[in-house]
Amino acid sequence: MPNFRPNTWPPEDDFPVVIDSEGKVVSRYGDIRWDFSSWHGSVLKIYFGDGPGNGHKVSKENANLLRLVTAWWIWGPGVPVQARTIVSRFETIKPFFVICSNHNICVSELSKYPEVIKEIATKGKFSHLHLLTYLHDISFNAKKLGFNILDEEGMKIFNKYLNINEPTQTAYIPPRIWSYQLTRLKECLDSYLQNKEKLERFFIYCLLAYEPSHSIIKKDSFKKLTKEFDLVEKFEKGIKSIRMSIKDVAIKFGVYCILEKWVITNNKCTLETLSNYLNLINFCGTAYIANFSLMHISECSRLRIDCLQSEVDETGGEIWLIKGVTTKTIQDKEASWIVPSTVKDAIDAMRHITELRLTAAKHNSQLTLNKKFLANPTLQCHAYEAWRVHHLNIDVEYITPRTYQEVCKKYPKLFNQQTMTITKEDLDIARRLTANLNPELYNVGKIWPLSWHQLRRTGAVNMLASGLVSEFSLQYQLKHASLAMSRYYGQNYYKLKAPLNSEARGLYLKEMYETITREFRELQSDNYISPHGDKRKEQILSEITEKDHKQLINAAKKGKVSYRETFLGGCANQGPPCPYGGISNITSCMGFDDKSACNAVILDKSKLPVINKLKNSLQIQLTNADDQSPLYQSLKAQIESAERAINVINTIQI
């Protein structure tokens, strides 16, 4: 390709940087913007600042040096990187060039101005520590680049004052709010699937009736479609009516009530209303997938219509997998994410919309789509409706995903604001799982600000059955789905045809250690007691004395900190896994006859009511059991164990 390698260094201004799939030059070296959209698959640009446009301005001299650094990342001797990585590096390093331009100095002379270095370090609002790596690499390659930003002394000054804005941990969505948003997403998807035949006929009718005199619909396709959908007579009579009132047509096809429920506001119904409704279903499907899969939203937006597959594991159970391209590593082109079977409904709805919109594209004489794309299109398809197509850049294959908050604002009927309002209980749970929540965003009475990454972290926490998950409605179903997901993410199920997404597995494992650490910390509360007394509890908790959170996580990874929830409270056993578990049988926890309580057992005083219920249930079962049977002996032993736990808790409380 003409842009494989520059013939000169620096490259000439007319050297082609980006060339699209058709061989057209999109950006040249001297341009004020480089457009990487055709590389990335969605809109992705950088602005050097030495020409007209929105963004921070940079002097011509500094902009040329910034071009040189960016070109070095593309054509230099390092490992090839993705377009998104180039843009991330560019955005991280650009503040140097902006602030130097504001002081009328060249960035290559920055080391001579310690006060400016200090200003950049303190006011640059840098987001991650990769910045130091970029500066070091530029310094290391200064002779080949032809300039340096900071010499050794300049780096010392910069590092001394640098204040990296470390991102706070992503918020965990409280179970009540998480369950509500998931329920509404499923309700919206189910409504579409139940009425998809009506919606399909309405869509085709609108497609045929939209400005036919302009020959947007191919004539041969027109006859085929009208015959197929039995709309010849309706179409001939409907041209005027559709221009007069889409509402009447929607009522006639039996879909107005659906549109009204989800997207119509101010009693306004137009062709755009139909497109917006289809976009909403695509969003709901994407969000539903993201809730269960731990995928990045950018990964969801790249899924194809054949992404859902299933396999049978060694126990005969069916495993559902979503397969796609991970956006975090160029090596992982066919990553797999575990999902529950209910995700099939989301994919079916999105696939149906893609089929409708490709029907519009195929029969539009003004559109020519790539054959490879048509053979396996994206699951979230562009709106190729005739009344929308003029807004599209058909060369961009993927849709740039909106933020979760943007969608909530665009579709106010999707979530009820009152239900999404944070309660004290919601806030208590959120604070327990996320340190340093911003009180300006997360507080009682405020609307919970949903985000895509929150779905990833919340999914990881829920998969671990943290004990915070409500047992109502869909939460109960989630626990069943999570058992399979936990098993395969945790064990990296080696028999799968494609490897599980390594980053999603890493996220799950990271949260596992976070959960162990968090729950172990909470044992310090007076609510947790040892049947062997306070001294034994102090011994169990000795690992967390004067340790910070990171140290505790490292201890958890090494097996020095171990904790899991049980029926009676918790188990801090650091040896081999207990064969009894402490869930379905508690005799190994509290002992019976001449056997004493386990050294690792911790009792939770708040569980006294359920322990009493267990005892009563066991006593009822005992009356119906044969007193010579093993069941009778087992029930009797468990009753004694429950009574011991009740006695310890009551004694402490007195």
GUVO-792500 format. One record per residue (C-alpha): residue number from 1; residue in three letters; x, y, z. Coordinates in Angstrom, 2 decimals. Layout:
N
pos code u v w
NUM ALA X Y Z
...
***
This chain:
654
pos code u v w
1 MET 0.00 0.00 0.00
2 PRO 1.19 3.60 -0.63
3 ASN 1.07 4.26 3.15
4 PHE 3.07 1.16 4.16
5 ARG 6.19 3.20 5.00
6 PRO 7.15 6.89 4.52
7 ASN 9.87 7.50 1.93
8 THR 11.35 10.34 4.01
9 TRP 11.62 11.26 7.66
10 PRO 9.79 13.37 8.58
11 PRO 7.16 12.29 6.01
12 GLU 6.18 14.75 3.30
13 ASP 2.97 16.72 3.93
14 ASP 1.17 14.91 1.08
15 PHE 2.17 11.43 2.30
16 PRO -1.02 9.31 2.72
17 VAL -1.56 8.33 6.36
18 VAL -4.99 6.67 6.13
19 ILE -6.35 4.89 3.04
20 ASP -9.80 3.29 3.12
21 SER -10.77 -0.15 1.78
22 GLU -11.55 1.32 -1.65
23 GLY -8.06 2.80 -1.99
24 LYS -9.17 6.39 -1.35
25 VAL -6.82 8.61 0.67
26 VAL -8.69 9.77 3.76
27 SER -5.92 11.68 5.58
28 ARG -2.49 13.01 4.60
29 TYR 0.44 13.76 6.90
30 GLY 0.06 17.55 6.76
31 ASP -3.71 17.53 7.49
32 ILE -4.95 19.24 10.66
33 ARG -6.97 16.07 11.39
34 TRP -6.21 12.41 10.86
35 ASP -9.33 10.29 10.45
36 PHE -8.86 6.68 11.59
37 SER -12.56 5.75 11.23
38 SER -11.99 3.31 8.35
39 TRP -9.32 1.53 10.44
40 HIS -11.37 1.51 13.63
41 GLY -14.80 0.69 12.20
42 SER -16.50 3.70 13.80
43 VAL -15.81 7.44 14.02
44 LEU -12.29 8.05 15.39
45 LYS -10.29 11.22 14.67
46 ILE -7.46 13.31 16.11
47 TYR -7.05 17.09 15.84
48 PHE -3.55 18.59 15.85
49 GLY -4.82 22.08 16.67
50 ASP -3.01 24.15 14.03
51 GLY -6.06 24.93 11.94
52 PRO -9.79 25.66 12.14
53 GLY -11.95 23.39 14.28
54 ASN -13.05 22.61 17.82
55 GLY -10.42 21.53 20.31
56 HIS -7.29 22.83 22.01
57 LYS -5.12 24.99 19.74
58 VAL -1.45 24.25 19.11
59 SER 1.16 26.38 17.34
60 LYS 2.25 25.25 13.87
61 GLU 5.76 24.42 15.12
62 ASN 4.48 22.28 18.00
63 ALA 1.76 20.66 15.87
64 ASN 4.44 19.46 13.43
65 LEU 6.34 17.85 16.30
66 LEU 3.11 16.26 17.53
67 ARG 2.57 14.84 14.03
68 LEU 6.09 13.44 14.15
69 VAL 5.48 11.65 17.47
70 THR 2.18 10.21 16.21
71 ALA 3.82 9.05 12.99
72 TRP 6.56 7.40 15.07
73 TRP 3.91 5.37 16.91
74 ILE 2.51 4.21 13.57
75 TRP 5.69 3.56 11.53
76 GLY 8.38 3.36 14.19
77 PRO 10.15 0.13 15.21
78 GLY 7.70 -0.74 17.99
79 VAL 4.94 -3.35 17.96
80 PRO 2.01 -2.39 15.67
81 VAL -0.86 -0.90 17.65
82 GLN -4.56 -0.39 17.04
83 ALA -6.08 2.92 15.97
84 ARG -7.77 3.32 19.37
85 THR -4.37 2.97 21.09
86 ILE -2.83 5.62 18.82
87 VAL -5.65 8.02 19.69
88 SER -5.32 7.26 23.41
89 ARG -1.58 8.01 23.31
90 PHE -2.22 11.18 21.30
91 GLU -4.80 12.48 23.80
92 THR -2.46 11.70 26.71
93 ILE 0.56 13.53 25.29
94 LYS -1.20 16.49 23.60
95 PRO -1.43 18.68 26.79
96 PHE 2.38 19.15 26.59
97 PHE 2.04 20.71 23.15
98 VAL -0.99 22.80 24.11
99 ILE 0.57 24.34 27.25
100 CYS 3.91 24.98 25.51
101 SER 2.00 26.76 22.72
102 ASN 0.19 28.87 25.32
103 HIS 3.62 29.98 26.64
104 ASN 4.97 30.59 23.11
105 ILE 7.75 28.05 23.52
106 CYS 8.60 25.01 21.43
107 VAL 8.03 21.67 23.15
108 SER 11.57 20.60 22.17
109 GLU 12.89 23.43 24.41
110 LEU 10.65 22.55 27.38
111 SER 13.49 21.22 29.59
112 LYS 14.84 24.80 29.81
113 TYR 11.64 25.99 31.53
114 PRO 11.16 24.21 34.92
115 GLU 8.19 26.43 35.87
116 VAL 6.33 25.41 32.71
117 ILE 7.17 21.75 33.42
118 LYS 5.69 22.18 36.90
119 GLU 2.56 23.80 35.42
120 ILE 2.10 20.92 32.97
121 ALA 2.54 18.35 35.76
122 THR 0.03 20.04 38.08
123 LYS -2.55 21.30 35.55
124 GLY -2.34 18.74 32.77
125 LYS -5.15 16.54 34.16
126 PHE -3.43 13.37 33.05
127 SER -5.52 10.24 33.38
128 HIS -3.04 7.36 33.55
129 LEU 0.53 6.38 34.30
130 HIS 1.23 5.32 30.68
131 LEU 2.21 8.97 30.20
132 LEU 5.60 8.36 31.85
133 THR 6.21 5.43 29.50
134 TYR 5.44 7.59 26.46
135 LEU 7.82 10.33 27.64
136 HIS 10.55 7.80 28.35
137 ASP 10.18 6.21 24.89
138 ILE 10.36 9.62 23.20
139 SER 13.50 10.45 25.18
140 PHE 15.06 7.06 24.36
141 ASN 14.40 7.59 20.62
142 ALA 15.21 11.32 20.62
143 LYS 18.06 11.01 18.09
144 LYS 15.91 9.12 15.60
145 LEU 12.91 11.38 16.16
146 GLY 15.01 14.50 15.86
147 PHE 13.90 16.08 19.18
148 ASN 13.14 15.36 22.82
149 ILE 10.37 16.62 25.11
150 LEU 12.03 16.20 28.53
151 ASP 15.65 15.40 29.31
152 GLU 16.68 13.55 32.48
153 GLU 16.51 16.65 34.68
154 GLY 13.19 17.70 33.15
155 MET 11.76 14.24 33.86
156 LYS 12.77 14.54 37.52
157 ILE 10.95 17.86 37.84
158 PHE 7.90 16.55 36.02
159 ASN 7.73 13.35 38.07
160 LYS 8.06 15.33 41.32
161 TYR 4.91 17.39 40.68
162 LEU 2.92 14.94 38.58
163 ASN -0.54 14.26 39.95
164 ILE -2.15 11.35 38.11
165 ASN -5.94 11.34 38.29
166 GLU -6.40 7.74 39.35
167 PRO -9.90 6.60 38.42
168 THR -12.04 5.50 41.35
169 GLN -13.35 1.98 41.33
170 THR -16.37 1.51 39.08
171 ALA -19.58 1.66 41.09
172 TYR -21.50 -1.53 41.89
173 ILE -25.18 -1.11 40.96
174 PRO -27.39 -1.89 43.99
175 PRO -29.47 -5.07 43.46
176 ARG -32.84 -3.26 43.45
177 ILE -31.81 -0.83 40.69
178 TRP -29.86 -3.47 38.76
179 SER -32.82 -5.85 38.82
180 TYR -35.24 -3.10 37.75
181 GLN -33.21 -2.01 34.72
182 LEU -32.77 -5.63 33.66
183 THR -36.50 -6.31 34.04
184 ARG -37.39 -3.30 31.89
185 LEU -34.87 -4.27 29.21
186 LYS -36.38 -7.77 29.05
187 GLU -39.92 -6.40 29.02
188 CYS -39.10 -4.14 26.07
189 LEU -37.46 -7.00 24.15
190 ASP -40.33 -9.40 24.87
191 SER -42.84 -6.81 23.65
192 TYR -40.99 -6.55 20.35
193 LEU -40.71 -10.31 19.84
194 GLN -44.40 -10.81 20.59
195 ASN -45.35 -8.25 17.94
196 LYS -42.54 -8.60 15.41
197 GLU -44.81 -9.78 12.55
198 LYS -47.03 -6.70 12.91
199 LEU -44.01 -4.44 13.18
200 GLU -42.43 -6.06 10.12
201 ARG -45.53 -5.41 7.99
202 PHE -45.73 -1.84 9.26
203 PHE -42.04 -1.29 8.47
204 ILE -42.35 -2.63 4.91
205 TYR -45.48 -0.58 4.30
206 CYS -43.71 2.62 5.41
207 LEU -40.71 1.69 3.29
208 LEU -42.85 1.27 0.17
209 ALA -44.98 4.32 0.73
210 TYR -42.09 6.72 1.32
211 GLU -41.65 8.98 -1.73
212 PRO -41.99 6.24 -4.40
213 SER -41.98 8.82 -7.20
214 HIS -38.29 9.57 -6.44
215 SER -37.40 6.00 -7.43
216 ILE -35.61 5.29 -4.16
217 ILE -37.11 1.79 -4.21
218 LYS -35.96 -0.25 -7.19
219 LYS -38.88 -1.04 -9.50
220 ASP -38.29 -4.81 -9.61
221 SER -37.96 -4.94 -5.84
222 PHE -41.10 -2.84 -5.47
223 LYS -43.27 -5.42 -7.24
224 LYS -41.73 -8.32 -5.32
225 LEU -42.21 -6.71 -1.92
226 THR -45.75 -5.48 -2.50
227 LYS -46.80 -8.93 -3.64
228 GLU -45.00 -10.67 -0.81
229 PHE -46.61 -8.52 1.86
230 ASP -50.01 -8.32 0.15
231 LEU -49.80 -4.53 0.18
232 VAL -50.50 -3.58 -3.44
233 GLU -53.96 -2.18 -2.78
234 LYS -53.04 -0.72 0.59
235 PHE -49.94 0.88 -0.89
236 GLU -51.81 2.51 -3.75
237 LYS -54.37 3.93 -1.36
238 GLY -51.93 4.59 1.42
239 ILE -49.51 7.05 -0.15
240 LYS -51.54 10.07 0.85
241 SER -52.57 8.74 4.22
242 ILE -49.00 7.97 5.25
243 ARG -48.01 11.53 4.49
244 MET -50.97 12.78 6.46
245 SER -50.78 10.61 9.55
246 ILE -48.33 7.87 10.45
247 LYS -50.38 7.44 13.61
248 ASP -53.42 6.23 11.63
249 VAL -51.29 3.74 9.72
250 ALA -49.67 2.50 12.97
251 ILE -53.15 2.02 14.49
252 LYS -54.27 0.16 11.38
253 PHE -51.33 -2.26 11.66
254 GLY -51.89 -2.70 15.41
255 VAL -48.54 -1.29 16.53
256 TYR -49.41 2.20 17.74
257 CYS -49.94 1.07 21.34
258 ILE -46.43 -0.44 21.34
259 LEU -44.83 2.74 20.00
260 GLU -46.84 4.82 22.45
261 LYS -45.71 2.72 25.41
262 TRP -42.00 2.98 24.66
263 VAL -41.10 5.95 22.45
264 ILE -43.94 8.34 21.61
265 THR -43.81 11.62 23.55
266 ASN -46.06 14.69 23.18
267 ASN -48.41 12.60 21.00
268 LYS -45.94 12.94 18.09
269 CYS -45.72 9.94 15.75
270 THR -43.59 10.12 12.57
271 LEU -41.42 7.84 10.48
272 GLU -38.56 8.82 12.80
273 THR -40.61 7.35 15.66
274 LEU -40.43 3.93 14.01
275 SER -36.66 4.19 13.50
276 ASN -36.17 5.39 17.07
277 TYR -38.16 2.40 18.34
278 LEU -35.96 -0.02 16.40
279 ASN -32.89 1.78 17.79
280 LEU -34.31 1.37 21.30
281 ILE -34.70 -2.38 20.80
282 ASN -31.09 -2.56 19.60
283 PHE -30.01 -0.69 22.72
284 CYS -32.06 -2.96 25.01
285 GLY -30.56 -6.04 23.35
286 THR -27.03 -4.68 23.68
287 ALA -27.59 -3.71 27.32
288 TYR -29.13 -7.11 28.11
289 ILE -26.08 -8.86 26.63
290 ALA -23.72 -6.54 28.52
291 ASN -25.53 -7.22 31.82
292 PHE -24.73 -10.92 31.63
293 SER -21.54 -11.29 29.61
294 LEU -18.94 -8.92 31.17
295 MET -18.26 -7.59 27.64
296 HIS -17.04 -4.09 26.88
297 ILE -19.72 -2.04 25.13
298 SER -17.34 -1.58 22.18
299 GLU -17.15 -5.38 21.93
300 CYS -20.95 -5.65 21.99
301 SER -21.23 -3.15 19.14
302 ARG -19.00 -5.36 16.96
303 LEU -20.99 -8.57 17.32
304 ARG -22.26 -10.28 14.17
305 ILE -25.65 -11.93 13.67
306 ASP -24.07 -15.40 14.00
307 CYS -22.43 -14.60 17.35
308 LEU -24.56 -16.89 19.57
309 GLN -23.51 -20.52 19.78
310 SER -24.01 -23.37 22.21
311 GLU -21.97 -26.33 23.37
312 VAL -22.65 -29.29 25.65
313 ASP -20.31 -29.78 28.60
314 GLU -19.23 -33.05 30.18
315 THR -22.27 -33.09 32.48
316 GLY -24.67 -32.88 29.53
317 GLY -25.62 -29.28 30.27
318 GLU -25.93 -26.70 27.50
319 ILE -23.50 -23.78 27.57
320 TRP -24.39 -20.63 25.63
321 LEU -21.50 -18.62 24.23
322 ILE -21.23 -15.28 22.51
323 LYS -18.29 -15.19 20.14
324 GLY -16.73 -12.04 18.79
325 VAL -13.68 -9.82 18.56
326 THR -12.24 -8.42 21.76
327 THR -11.22 -4.77 21.52
328 LYS -8.38 -5.12 24.01
329 THR -5.98 -7.35 22.13
330 ILE -5.33 -7.85 18.43
331 GLN -4.48 -11.53 19.06
332 ASP -7.96 -12.44 20.30
333 LYS -10.12 -12.42 17.16
334 GLU -12.54 -15.12 18.34
335 ALA -13.07 -14.59 22.05
336 SER -15.95 -16.33 23.84
337 TRP -18.15 -14.98 26.60
338 ILE -20.42 -17.16 28.76
339 VAL -24.09 -16.08 28.86
340 PRO -27.38 -17.54 30.11
341 SER -29.88 -18.87 27.58
342 THR -32.18 -15.85 28.04
343 VAL -29.69 -13.76 26.03
344 LYS -31.01 -15.59 22.95
345 ASP -34.16 -13.42 23.07
346 ALA -32.08 -10.24 22.89
347 ILE -30.09 -11.54 19.93
348 ASP -33.24 -12.76 18.13
349 ALA -34.82 -9.30 18.40
350 MET -31.66 -7.54 17.18
351 ARG -31.20 -10.03 14.34
352 HIS -34.77 -9.41 13.16
353 ILE -34.19 -5.65 13.07
354 THR -30.97 -6.16 11.09
355 GLU -32.89 -8.25 8.56
356 LEU -35.53 -5.51 8.18
357 ARG -32.96 -2.78 7.73
358 LEU -30.96 -4.78 5.23
359 THR -34.19 -5.29 3.28
360 ALA -34.44 -1.50 3.08
361 ALA -30.78 -1.27 2.00
362 LYS -30.96 -4.00 -0.66
363 HIS -33.98 -2.41 -2.35
364 ASN -32.58 1.11 -2.34
365 SER -31.06 2.08 -5.67
366 GLN -28.85 4.67 -3.97
367 LEU -27.05 2.15 -1.71
368 THR -24.38 -0.44 -2.47
369 LEU -23.26 -2.45 0.54
370 ASN -20.19 -4.65 0.83
371 LYS -20.98 -8.28 -0.06
372 LYS -18.88 -9.57 2.83
373 PHE -20.89 -7.41 5.22
374 LEU -24.19 -8.62 3.76
375 ALA -23.11 -12.24 4.22
376 ASN -22.64 -11.72 7.97
377 PRO -23.78 -8.24 9.04
378 THR -23.36 -6.65 12.44
379 LEU -25.96 -7.52 15.04
380 GLN -26.56 -3.82 15.67
381 CYS -27.21 -2.55 12.17
382 HIS -27.29 1.00 10.77
383 ALA -30.71 2.52 10.04
384 TYR -30.92 2.02 6.25
385 GLU -34.53 3.23 6.08
386 ALA -35.06 5.56 3.11
387 TRP -35.99 8.45 5.39
388 ARG -32.82 7.97 7.47
389 VAL -30.14 6.91 5.00
390 HIS -28.99 10.44 4.16
391 HIS -27.67 10.71 7.75
392 LEU -25.34 7.72 7.35
393 ASN -21.72 7.17 6.45
394 ILE -22.15 3.72 4.93
395 ASP -18.37 3.20 4.81
396 VAL -18.34 2.98 8.62
397 GLU -19.41 -0.54 9.51
398 TYR -19.95 -0.26 13.26
399 ILE -22.23 2.03 15.19
400 THR -20.47 4.18 17.77
401 PRO -22.26 3.24 21.02
402 ARG -23.94 5.96 23.05
403 THR -23.39 6.13 26.78
404 TYR -26.00 4.46 28.96
405 GLN -26.96 7.90 30.33
406 GLU -27.48 9.36 26.85
407 VAL -29.89 6.57 25.98
408 CYS -31.81 7.01 29.24
409 LYS -32.33 10.69 28.36
410 LYS -33.30 9.94 24.76
411 TYR -35.87 7.31 25.81
412 PRO -37.46 8.66 29.01
413 LYS -40.16 5.97 28.98
414 LEU -37.68 3.12 29.36
415 PHE -36.93 3.67 33.07
416 ASN -39.11 5.29 35.72
417 GLN -37.11 8.01 37.45
418 GLN -38.77 7.41 40.79
419 THR -37.74 3.75 40.71
420 MET -34.21 4.71 39.67
421 THR -33.89 7.11 42.63
422 ILE -31.26 6.05 45.18
423 THR -32.58 4.99 48.60
424 LYS -30.58 4.75 51.83
425 GLU -30.42 0.96 51.49
426 ASP -29.16 1.30 47.90
427 LEU -26.45 3.71 49.00
428 ASP -25.37 1.52 51.92
429 ILE -24.85 -1.46 49.59
430 ALA -23.09 0.64 46.95
431 ARG -20.70 2.13 49.51
432 ARG -19.99 -1.27 50.97
433 LEU -18.75 -2.54 47.60
434 THR -17.20 0.62 46.16
435 ALA -14.75 2.86 47.95
436 ASN -14.84 6.64 47.50
437 LEU -18.17 7.00 45.71
438 ASN -18.63 10.58 44.52
439 PRO -21.40 12.04 46.76
440 GLU -22.33 14.51 44.02
441 LEU -23.38 11.59 41.82
442 TYR -24.30 8.90 44.33
443 ASN -26.52 10.07 47.16
444 VAL -30.00 9.48 48.58
445 GLY -32.62 11.13 46.38
446 LYS -30.45 11.27 43.25
447 ILE -31.07 9.24 40.08
448 TRP -28.58 6.37 39.82
449 PRO -26.22 7.27 36.91
450 LEU -26.01 4.00 34.99
451 SER -22.91 3.36 32.87
452 TRP -21.74 0.51 30.66
453 HIS -18.72 -0.34 32.77
454 GLN -20.91 -0.57 35.88
455 LEU -22.64 -3.54 34.21
456 ARG -19.28 -5.32 33.92
457 ARG -18.33 -4.90 37.54
458 THR -21.84 -5.60 38.86
459 GLY -21.98 -8.77 36.77
460 ALA -18.67 -9.95 38.22
461 VAL -19.84 -9.28 41.79
462 ASN -23.18 -11.01 41.23
463 MET -21.48 -14.02 39.69
464 LEU -19.67 -14.47 42.97
465 ALA -22.99 -14.71 44.86
466 SER -21.72 -12.08 47.27
467 GLY -24.66 -12.36 49.66
468 LEU -25.81 -8.84 48.78
469 VAL -27.94 -10.02 45.88
470 SER -31.67 -9.88 46.47
471 GLU -33.54 -13.16 46.19
472 PHE -36.46 -11.54 44.40
473 SER -37.51 -11.70 40.73
474 LEU -34.68 -11.95 38.23
475 GLN -31.98 -12.03 40.88
476 TYR -32.98 -15.61 41.63
477 GLN -32.57 -16.49 37.96
478 LEU -29.24 -14.68 37.83
479 LYS -27.79 -16.84 40.59
480 HIS -28.48 -19.92 38.48
481 ALA -26.92 -18.31 35.42
482 SER -23.98 -17.14 37.49
483 LEU -23.13 -20.63 38.72
484 ALA -22.29 -21.70 35.19
485 MET -20.57 -18.42 34.39
486 SER -18.51 -18.55 37.59
487 ARG -17.44 -22.08 36.89
488 TYR -16.20 -21.41 33.38
489 TYR -14.65 -18.00 34.00
490 GLY -12.95 -19.20 37.16
491 GLN -11.63 -22.46 35.70
492 ASN -11.10 -21.12 32.16
493 TYR -12.98 -24.18 30.88
494 TYR -10.35 -25.78 28.70
495 LYS -12.69 -27.96 26.62
496 LEU -14.41 -25.07 24.89
497 LYS -13.70 -24.82 21.17
498 ALA -12.69 -21.16 21.54
499 PRO -10.90 -19.65 24.55
500 LEU -12.87 -17.59 27.00
501 ASN -12.22 -13.88 26.85
502 SER -9.11 -13.44 29.01
503 GLU -9.97 -9.92 30.15
504 ALA -13.46 -10.92 31.31
505 ARG -11.93 -13.83 33.20
506 GLY -9.38 -11.45 34.71
507 LEU -12.15 -9.08 35.79
508 TYR -13.98 -11.97 37.47
509 LEU -10.85 -13.18 39.28
510 LYS -9.93 -9.64 40.37
511 GLU -13.42 -9.22 41.83
512 MET -13.13 -12.61 43.53
513 TYR -10.08 -11.43 45.49
514 GLU -11.75 -8.07 46.14
515 THR -14.78 -9.91 47.56
516 ILE -12.67 -12.13 49.81
517 THR -10.83 -9.07 51.11
518 ARG -14.00 -7.00 51.57
519 GLU -15.83 -9.72 53.48
520 PHE -12.77 -10.56 55.57
521 ARG -12.50 -6.89 56.57
522 GLU -16.13 -6.87 57.67
523 LEU -15.44 -9.67 60.15
524 GLN -14.02 -6.98 62.44
525 SER -17.60 -5.91 63.11
526 ASP -19.13 -6.90 66.47
527 ASN -21.83 -8.64 64.45
528 TYR -19.42 -11.54 63.80
529 ILE -18.35 -13.83 66.63
530 SER -16.39 -17.03 67.12
531 PRO -17.87 -19.86 69.24
532 HIS -14.35 -20.22 70.66
533 GLY -14.34 -16.66 72.00
534 ASP -12.84 -13.27 71.16
535 LYS -9.25 -14.50 71.25
536 ARG -9.90 -16.99 68.44
537 LYS -11.59 -14.26 66.39
538 GLU -8.52 -12.06 66.89
539 GLN -6.30 -14.89 65.64
540 ILE -8.44 -15.32 62.51
541 LEU -8.34 -11.58 61.85
542 SER -4.62 -11.21 62.51
543 GLU -3.94 -11.06 58.75
544 ILE -5.86 -7.79 58.32
545 THR -4.23 -5.90 61.18
546 GLU -2.53 -2.79 59.83
547 LYS -2.81 -3.97 56.24
548 ASP -4.20 -1.77 53.49
549 HIS -6.61 -2.96 50.81
550 LYS -3.94 -3.80 48.21
551 GLN -1.91 -5.81 50.73
552 LEU -5.02 -7.76 51.68
553 ILE -5.77 -8.59 48.04
554 ASN -2.22 -9.86 47.59
555 ALA -2.64 -11.95 50.76
556 ALA -5.91 -13.36 49.35
557 LYS -4.16 -14.33 46.10
558 LYS -1.48 -16.16 48.11
559 GLY -4.13 -17.99 50.15
560 LYS -3.23 -16.22 53.41
561 VAL -6.67 -14.62 53.55
562 SER -9.58 -16.94 52.97
563 TYR -13.25 -16.31 53.56
564 ARG -16.60 -17.40 52.16
565 GLU -20.17 -17.02 53.33
566 THR -21.96 -19.99 54.94
567 PHE -25.42 -20.56 56.36
568 LEU -24.33 -19.67 59.90
569 GLY -22.11 -16.76 58.92
570 GLY -18.73 -17.45 57.36
571 CYS -15.78 -19.76 57.05
572 ALA -12.17 -18.56 57.33
573 ASN -10.65 -21.97 56.63
574 GLN -7.24 -21.64 54.93
575 GLY -6.70 -25.37 54.48
576 PRO -8.21 -27.79 51.94
577 PRO -11.85 -27.09 50.94
578 CYS -14.37 -28.36 53.52
579 PRO -16.26 -31.40 52.15
580 TYR -19.47 -30.33 53.96
581 GLY -19.58 -26.75 52.72
582 GLY -21.54 -25.23 55.58
583 ILE -24.62 -24.65 53.43
584 SER -26.71 -27.81 53.19
585 ASN -25.14 -29.34 56.32
586 ILE -23.90 -27.35 59.33
587 THR -22.71 -30.17 61.60
588 SER -19.08 -29.71 60.54
589 CYS -19.34 -26.01 61.50
590 MET -20.72 -26.25 65.06
591 GLY -20.13 -29.93 65.81
592 PHE -22.38 -32.40 67.72
593 ASP -22.08 -35.03 70.45
594 ASP -18.42 -34.90 71.54
595 LYS -17.24 -33.01 68.44
596 SER -16.49 -29.34 68.99
597 ALA -17.06 -26.44 66.64
598 CYS -14.66 -25.89 63.75
599 ASN -11.82 -23.46 64.46
600 ALA -12.56 -21.53 61.22
601 VAL -16.30 -20.92 61.82
602 ILE -17.57 -17.37 62.29
603 LEU -21.17 -16.77 63.40
604 ASP -23.18 -13.84 62.08
605 LYS -25.55 -12.61 64.80
606 SER -27.92 -11.16 62.20
607 LYS -28.60 -14.71 60.97
608 LEU -30.21 -15.77 64.26
609 PRO -33.79 -15.67 62.81
610 VAL -32.93 -17.98 59.89
611 ILE -31.00 -20.33 62.19
612 ASN -34.12 -20.57 64.37
613 LYS -36.21 -21.30 61.25
614 LEU -33.75 -24.03 60.25
615 LYS -33.99 -25.63 63.68
616 ASN -37.82 -25.63 63.55
617 SER -37.79 -27.10 60.02
618 LEU -35.35 -29.85 61.05
619 GLN -37.51 -30.74 64.06
620 ILE -40.58 -31.14 61.83
621 GLN -38.61 -33.42 59.50
622 LEU -37.34 -35.40 62.51
623 THR -40.88 -36.35 63.62
624 ASN -41.51 -37.97 60.22
625 ALA -38.19 -39.85 60.03
626 ASP -37.53 -43.46 61.08
627 ASP -35.50 -43.26 64.33
628 GLN -33.28 -46.11 63.10
629 SER -32.45 -44.43 59.78
630 PRO -29.29 -42.45 58.84
631 LEU -31.59 -39.52 58.00
632 TYR -32.82 -39.42 61.63
633 GLN -29.27 -39.34 62.96
634 SER -28.27 -36.61 60.49
635 LEU -31.28 -34.43 61.37
636 LYS -30.65 -34.89 65.07
637 ALA -27.00 -33.87 64.67
638 GLN -27.94 -30.77 62.68
639 ILE -30.52 -29.73 65.29
640 GLU -27.84 -29.96 67.97
641 SER -25.47 -27.87 65.81
642 ALA -28.17 -25.24 65.26
643 GLU -28.92 -25.12 68.99
644 ARG -25.22 -24.61 69.75
645 ALA -25.09 -21.68 67.31
646 ILE -28.27 -20.17 68.78
647 ASN -26.90 -20.55 72.31
648 VAL -23.57 -18.85 71.44
649 ILE -25.32 -15.91 69.77
650 ASN -27.85 -15.47 72.59
651 THR -25.10 -15.68 75.23
652 ILE -23.05 -12.98 73.49
653 GLN -26.09 -10.73 73.05
654 ILE -27.00 -11.04 76.75
***
